[in-house]
Amino acid sequence: MDAIIEVAEINRLDKNDISLEGIDFISGGNQYLTFRLCEEHYGVDILSVTEIRGWDEPTLIPNSPNYVKGVINLRGVIVPILDLRIRFQIGEASYTPTTVVIVLAVKNDRMKCTMGFVVDAVSDVLNANSQDIKSAPSFGGLVAPQYIQGLVNVGADVVTLLNVEQLLKLDDEGLHYE
Amino acid sequence: MSIDLKQFHQAFFDESYEGLDSMEQSLLALSDEDETDPELINTIFRAAHSIKGGSATLGFGEIASFTHVLETLLDEVREGQRKLTAESIDLLLQSCDALRAMVHCLEQETPIDVNDSKPLLDAFEAMLNDSGQSAVSEPQQKEVQKNLDDSDATVISSAQDAITQTFFSGDDGEQNDDHGEKRWKIVFKPEPQILLTGNEPLRIFRELESMGDLEVHAHTDQVPNFDQITLDECFIHWTLFLTSNVDQDEIKSAFDWVLDECDLDITLSESGDDDTVDTDDNVNTETRLQQDHINLDNRGDEITAEDDYGESASDDLEFVRASASVVAAKVIPEKTTAKKPEPSAAKSTSAKAISESKAIADKKVTAPESAQSSTTSIRVGIDKVDNLINLVGELVITQSMLSELGNNFDLEKLERLSHGLEQLKQNTRELQENVMRIRMLPISFAFNRFPRMIRDLSNKTGKKVDLIMSGEQTELDKTVMEQIGDPLVHLVRNAIDHGLEMPEERRAAGKNETGKIHLNAEHKGGNIVIKISDDGRGMDPEKIRAKAVEKGVIDAEAELSVAEIYDLIFEPGFSTAAEVSDLSGRGVGMDVVRRNIKALGGRIEIDSEVGRGTKIYVHLPLTLAILDGQLVRVGREVYIIPLVAIVESLQIKSELVNRVSGNMVLYRLREDNVPIIPIHKEFNIQADNTALDNALLVVVEGEGCKIGLLVDDLLAQQQVVIKSLETNYKRVDGISGATILGDGSVALILDIPGIITNASRSRRRNVSPRAA
């Protein structure tokens, strides 16, 4: 199965107008689902995304950190919902009809975990070859470095690619990173 | 040969564990009785036999050859040629452990370790050797004289094989693999009906050919005259010489499908010498060799005399004798069990097989327990399954009735609708109960390991122990059962180690020399209670207290009730007690025991009386999957309180509320003072009502004390399915899990013991600054 298909090229003409040449989404590089937190763009490996759903009021978990919004019932599985905006201290956490939850799952030898993340809006799907991914500058920023896989330039914007496995780890250390 | 045998491995492992369990139980039963019950022997034999058969089929040569020796011994017992002595029962029990360890190794796909079962095998062989003489009077005696010479020759050559092999193989137990091409001699005598089972010898030979140079000699001497010939029977047997660098197992694997239907003998032939001998004669020798086992054994001594290998060979004398005796013993099953499918996989009579079997691993006693706990299949009684099928049938009927109603519904049918819904509810509930019952196993599964353990322990310690078990039929969820095994073992071991006294001491104390350990299981409320009681020396609260103070577990001034003192032995710090007083060790690992039991949602209580014995009660939930819950509301959140924890629910009367010691609020419940814990404060959430007056209080019990939980509203009571929070999140204090309510929303289940410990901890935290 080594059929190589022409890489679909995303032309960013305008912020909200994206045209795809060809409809093939199979590409040489990895694909990332990008989303917005306030004005910033982030991306996660698309293979770890199980679904995108609207915001539902979750059940509170007592004495949990403020970014843990609670748990929801995802077809019989109890899935915690975390608000990335609070976790990364970006923008304001408001819950509007357009607020969405990206459900991410990691299943490998080390961990098996499903969690939902509240983001402001889902943007698009990004193809990025590994040489396009640049490491993040090591200064500043509220997002702890272990969560960041790299940066990708898309047109005038910079998308921060997040390390999903780290994201799903519930170690509280990285959270209060200053 | 393209069928993937792997798919049968798990079934084999399960069956082996089961077989070993029943073997062990029968052995224990045997050791208790004076008369040997033939049925018990048969059970043991059957278990060994099927393990051997299965392992041979699946290519687990180590197990097959080990079991083979075992089986040989058992067969002699079965034939009444041998009495089972206490010594041999011990040996057999040990071999159960060894086998279990081997199976465990296979299951984990770790290589079987090579050195541990060797002493066992040696012991067995020594035992079999003795029996060789006692087993003399078998039918084939007349042939013996005639074949004396032949057998001698063979024994010597096989002895030479053994010796050369031992010399070359060095210490690593892996023979021959490294010296290139070998010449294997394969004697293949199929039973006449082999063709009926679809096996074609030619194909086997073809496969052998693919391994190396093959030389085939067919023996047609047994082919009858043409008019007597039966078309579908095989009258030919073969001697094959294979020159190749494959090892014996690979050759054997070519015969995998016919092992049960042939005599197969694979030997490493000394290159050069006996190839030239008339093959016919050779074959006959082999056959006869199997018949005159007596001779072989007796010849053992002579071989030493004849052998030219001098001193260094004397080590191998045992080897040769052993090989001879195994050959001897092998004859018996063949002759006596007529047409029974003979698991001849391990029947390679050469010394190689034996040296191989000597190289079997044994991880000793460590493996069995964990192995048992990892069994993944479950055996369900057919009655339970039938019940389920019935219920599903009813459910289908109810469903069709309801959909019929829904087809053209008008208000007149309302009554029938509600009736139908009622029926549906009933069906669902019954179905659920029955499905849960599938997971329930009698607790005897967990108890069964104790007779063996107690036997071993009492041998080791010299204490006389009588084990009484009752309530073994009490059913318990499989998951709980798997996890309660080890803690129970620990408790029973403690009871013997530290509870029971030595016989002299008991006599001096005016007690029966034989100590009693009583295991009892019973249902109590929604729990199962396992009681482990001994009539030993009991525990002295004062001594425990002193010890705890010494260890720094408690303050010297601390005032503790007797129950609290007994609880101290579960403290982690206590377990490091040095082996000095009669209490020492009581706490070893007890903190682990308590942690395990708590993890299951259970609790443990101790009741002891100095000089009279100790009783330990383990309370466990019946099942981990479903619980009866009371739904309560606090603010906008719905929580579930396990029904078993609830003592009562009441409306607070303000005159019964007392405030004591600073910030503690107590409620007078008849004679008790119950601390009031507002859930909204504990969980840091919004509640409708924070005033105590007329508020609703749910009094719950756990960890041996009562607390009152302040809630906003009492909702329905219902059964809830427990879902884990930890799968995707982490443990939350005060919450034992979550569930999904009828409307699809998630509700959290309160962990009552957790809340109680939390509350008391925070109270202590509040108190300590004042003390300091």
Interface residues (C-beta under 8 A of the other chain):
Chain A: P58 T59 L60 I61 P62 N63 S64 V68 G70 V71 I72 N73 G76 V77 I78 V79 P80 K112 C113 T114 M115 L170
Chain B: E637 E682 F683 N684 I685 K723 S724 L725 T727 N728 Y729 K730 V732 D733 G734 I735 A738 I740 G744 S745 V746 A747 L748
